[in-house]
Amino acid sequence: MLLWIIYFCSLLNLFLFVYWLPEVLHLTGMTPPQAVFASSIIPLGGIVAVFYLGLLIDRFGPERALALHYAVGVAFVALIALPYFALLTVIFLAGTTIIGSQTGLNGACGKLYPARMRTSGIGWAIGIGRIGSIVSPILGGWLLARGLPPTQIFLSACLFALIAAIATALLAFRGAGAERLVAQSAAQ
């Protein structure tokens, strides 16, 4: 269930950015070309995350590395209200954490499920996550239609990154509890 929550929140955030970032940036005063250019930087961050996130997952475990990555993403998503040049850096870093976490989650999911149920488990997790990708454009449109200020739309996205970070951290605690139980059983 925790993986399903993580996938749902992660893909909701990812697609909220993909679908609504150009419009939200345009509503903040950017010209359409500036908004499109700024939005195009987010996938670049996701590409860069691949180079270091796999190392972090191998070294610290998928739960700890991804929980931290999602938590840092909350800060970068919240900073999207900055001036243009600082904003480009923040959008890149938001892409690094949001897209990078999703990419890392896909890889880590294989380590979290036992081999006998890996295919079904990953399939269900991705399927539940796709519900988030379906909800995200509807949520973004609804928030804009309600007259929410553009910068607050992405502050609301922080909630989903925070939920993903907490759920991922809970996976780490679940793993630590299971390891203690196995160690206690072995000692007896």
N, C-alpha and C positions, 0 to 999 in steps of 0.2 A: 504494500500500500504506500509506503514511503516513496518508493521509486516512482509510482504512478503520480503522486503529488508533485515530486520533483520534475518529472517530465511535463506534466500539465503546466506548471508555473513557468518552467524554462521555455517551452515552446510558445506559450502565451506571450511572454516578454519578447522573445526573438521576433515573432511575427508582428507584434505591436510596433516594434521599431521598424521593421521592413515596410509595413504598410503606411504608418502614420508619421514617421520622423520627418519626411520632406514637408508635409503639410503643416505640422506643428512648427517647424523652423520657419516656414514661410509666414505663418501667423505671428511669429515673434518679431517680424520686421525684415527678415532676409529676403533678398530677391529670389525668384525661383531657381536661377542657376546656382546661387550660393547655397540654397537649401539642398538641392540635388547633389552638389559636390560634397557638402558636409555629410550628407546621408551615405554617400558612396564610401566613406572612410570606415564605416562600421564593419563591413566584411573583412577589410584588411586587418583589423584587430583580431578577428577570429582566426585568420591565417597565422598570425604571429603567435597566438596562444598555443597552437599545436606544437610549436617548437619547444616550449618550456613546460606545458601542463603535463605532458606524458612523463617527463622526468619527475615532476612533483608527485604525480600519482604513484609512480614506482617507488619513490623514496618514502613518502608519508602515508600511502594508502589512498584509495579513491575517495573515501568518505571525508577524511580530513582535508585533503587538497581541494576537493570540490566545494566543501562547506566554506572554506576560506575564500575561494574564488567567487562563489555566489555572494558572500558577505561584502567583499570588496566591490563587487558589481553594484550593490545598493548605493554606495557612495558615488560611483561614477554616473549612475543613472540620475541621481539627485542633482548632480552638478551641471546638467544639460542647460541650465539657465544662464550660463556664462557668456561673455562677449565672444565674437566670432572666432578669433584666432585661438583663444583658450578653449573654446568650444570644440574646435577640430581635434585637439588633443584629447579632450574628455570623450568625444564620440569614438575616437580610436580605442581608448581604454575601455569604454563601455562595450564596444564590439569584442575586445579581447576577453572581457569577463563574461558577457552574455553568450556570445557565439562560442567562445572557447570552452565555457562550462558545459554547454550542450554537446559539443564535440567530445569533451572529456567524459561526460556522462555516458555517451554511446559506447566508448571504449571500456569504461569502468564497469558498465552493466554486465559484461561478460565475466568479470571477476567476481561479481556479487552473487550471481545465480549458480547453483550447482550444475555440473555438466548435463545431468539427465533432464533438466528442465530449462536449460539456457535459452533455447530457441523460442519456446512458448513464453517464457518470462520476459524476454526482450521484446517479443512481438506485442504482448499485452502492454508493457510499459510505453512503447512507442505509440501504440494505438490510443491509449489514454492521453498521452501527450498531444496527439493530433487534435483532440477535442480542444485543447488550449489554443492550438493554432487556428482553429475555426472560430473560437470565441473572441480572439484578439481583435480582428478587424471590426467586429460588431461592437466590442467594448470601446475601442478608439472612436468610432463614429458616434456612439451614444454619449461619450464624455464630451466630444466636441459639440454635439447638438444641444447638450445641457448648458453650454456656455462656459464650461470650465476653462480658466485661463490656460493657454498652451503649455506653459512650463509645469503646471500642476498635473497635466495629463501624465507626464513621465514621473512625477513624484508618486502618482498612484501606482505606476509600474514598479516602484521600489518595494511595494508590499509583496508582489509576487516573487521578486528576487529574494526578499527576506524569508518568505515561506520556504523557498527552495533551499536557502542556506540552512535554515533550522531543520528541515526534514533531512538534509544530507548530514548534518551534525548528529542527528538522532540515529542515523545509520551507523555512524562511528561508535556511538555508545552501545548500540545493539551488538556490534561486533566485539567490543571490549567485554561486554557481559558474557557473551558466548565463549570467548577465549578463557575467561575466569572459570566458567562452569566446566569446561573441558579439562583445565588444569586441576581443578578440585577433584574431578572424577578420576583422573590419572593418579593423583596422590593417594586416593583411598584404595 
